[in-house]
Amino acid sequence: MSAQKIALAQINPLLGDLAGNAQLIHKAAQDAYSQSSTVVVTPELSLTGYPPEDLLLRPAFIEACELELKQLTEQLTQYTDLTVIVGHPKLTAAGLQNYASVLRNGKVIAGYAKQKLPNHEVFDEVRYFVPGNQACVFECDGISYGLILCEDAWHAGPAKQAHAAGAQILLVPNASPYHLKKESLRIEVLRGHIDQTKMPLVYVNAIGGQDELVFDGGSFALNSHGQVAMALPQFESTLGFVNVSSTGELEQGEITPTQSVEAQAYQALVLGVRDYVNKNRFPGVIIGLSGGVDSALVLAIAVDALGADQVRAVMMPSRYTADISWIDARELVKNLGVQYDEIPISGPVDALEQSLAEQFQGLKVDATEENIQARVRGTLLMALSNKTGRLVLTTGNKSEMAVGYCTLYGDMAGGFAVIKDISKTLVYLLCAYRNNIAHVIPERILTRAPSAELRPDQTDQDSLPSYEVLDGIVERCMEQNQSIAQIIAAGFDAESVEKVTRLIKLNEYKRRQAPPGVRVTTRAFGRDWRYPITSKFRA
């Protein structure tokens, strides 16, 4: 048994770009080989990207994957005796499987079909794959490696099975989407397997944004005592290494320190925006500024993701826009260095109201007139988007989306909802985090009372509970599935609980029409919130 080096290829695949992803894998293998690695582990479904969703139902896609894998296997022959693990879909006698092939010297020397197919939260692998049931153990210079895939690591069986089949070190390729505090949860779960098998393990995770999901990387290795032997940074493409001693133990390597929750959430948003814009080949983005905290945060994220030259901010004042909103917006864009335009909306709003005057005669002024203002702004932003090709980033937060404090075809109009899974209270924390890096968001934006500025002296709390109360109720109801009685028992006012939970139910039809956005919590409105619009039930 000889000492070895395992390379952890924390790569950012582009879903469906088979040739491009194969090139990423090849480059990782080349770099690993140049540094005397013996084994290279790439993420789950590294050849396709994750999740391929209904591409998996197309025979042409599966055939293209098979051809690309064959070509990649041949290309890797130049790296003599290097073992490379590649994730891909594979059509077997059992059906289509989520598979990992072990490549060496131009051959597939072993393979593993994922056994535990996730069918919860954002996952629906049962729709596409059939599970495997066999262990995969292969030998490399006297050390036996076991292989399991992603969800398998959250169950005891697959790791035990690999150990029983003779594995000394467990390799775990992943495409594990991020949510707050998930990095510590992964380590905690995997330590449980080590307690039972005493096998050290290497966990390799993808990074990158894919529609609503963000993969954070954060790959790591645990020794046979469950101690972190090495850890890679989150939200970065990188190649890391861990050495294996002649006794089969993982040696201590470099450990990237854990970041704060605010730092993780902010970087997840930046990565989500960058990849959504760049992978879909938009030339830049447009953001409607209000002088408020939400649009300020979105603008800062966009600049950090794309660079100031790809970001355009538009202020669209109405007769209700406060002077301080103008002043703060101008200071913000100056600090961030983006293109900035001001387009007053009084003229279009007056024209629409005049057109509707006869229809509205005898009816009192209400939210209809407020929404006309929001919809004029949405129309202007979408016109600029059409003309320039740039993507409109919307600025609504999770608190507003939950209770419908947003306007269809108004502030909801756009292509990507950056902070749709960020509560209002977290918005303020993220602004503070960004200002600690460099003070770009004017202090008054963070201290003034939030307002939509659609009527005189309006504030959000005219029609909503305080955001501390609102966010607490939304989190318990929507993310934790607590009942109304449980939320009230936790100390929340019964009237507020009844109001917020009723609004969550009533506004499902709005959320169905919202653009996708980055998921950072354990449950976001989108992929893992599947409530019927038409439903009479309410607890």
Secondary structure by P-SEA (a helix, b strand, c coil): cccbbbbbbcccccccaaaaaaaaaaaaaaaaaaacccbbbbccccccccccccccccaaaaaaaaaaaaaaaaaacccccbbbbbbbbbbcccccccbbbbbcccccccccccccccccccccccccbbbbcbbbbbbcccbbbbbbcaaaaacccaaaaaaaacccbbbbbbbcccccaaaaaaaaaaaaaaaaccccbbbbbcccccccbbbbcccccccccccccbbbbccccbbbbbbbccccccccccccccccaaaaaaaaaaaaaaaaaaaaccccbbbbbcccaaaaaaaaaaaaacccccbbbbbbbcccccaaaaaaaaaaaaaaccbbbbbbaaaaaaaaaaaaccccccccccaaaaaaaaaaaaaaaaaaaaaccbbbbbbccaaaaaaccccccccccccccccccccaaaaaaaaaaaaaacccccccccccccccccccccccccccccaaaaaaaaaacccccccaaaaaaacccaaaaaaaaaaaaaaaaaaaaccbbbbcccccccccccccccccccc
